[in-house]
């Protein structure tokens, strides 16, 4: 999955991922513990989660402008090593069916929400 870094060590964007896909990708990183996570939501524009990793808190938020998902350091400080590990995990993560299934799941979720 492609990511876009905008503020090194503070945040990065995952433009083509669904919320569930991104949460599953983050969970592959050893030491990640979700502290708040919405499992069900009515709109793809209304998602959010918080997790801790190596003593730092991070958030998953939706960009209200284009609907892309972001992973951000909650304290807005630089955590370059941790953010790089999270980016690597998201970029490596695949689910059965690969990117084509992710695309179709996203289309379906946007159609029916």
C-alpha positions, 0 to 999 in steps of 0.5 A: 500500500502506498503512503505519503509522508508530509511531516517526517516523523509526525504524520503520514497519509494512506490515501487508498486504504480503508479504515479496517485495512489500515487498522489490520496493517498497524496491528502487524507491528509488534508492540502496537496496542489500540487504546480506542478503536471504532469497530463500526461506524456509519460513514467512511468520513467518521472514523478514528482510532488511537494506539500506543507504540513504544510509549508514544500515542498515535492516532488514525484520522480521516482527512475531511477534504479528500477522505484519506486516512492519516496516522499522526503522532498524538503529541505532534512531536517527531517520532521518526523511528516509530513512524518509519516502522509504522509506514513500513508495516503499512506499505508491506501489508497485504490481505488475501485477494491483494490490492484489487480486493482492497479497491473493490471493498473500498468502492463497496463501502463508499457506495453503501455508506 
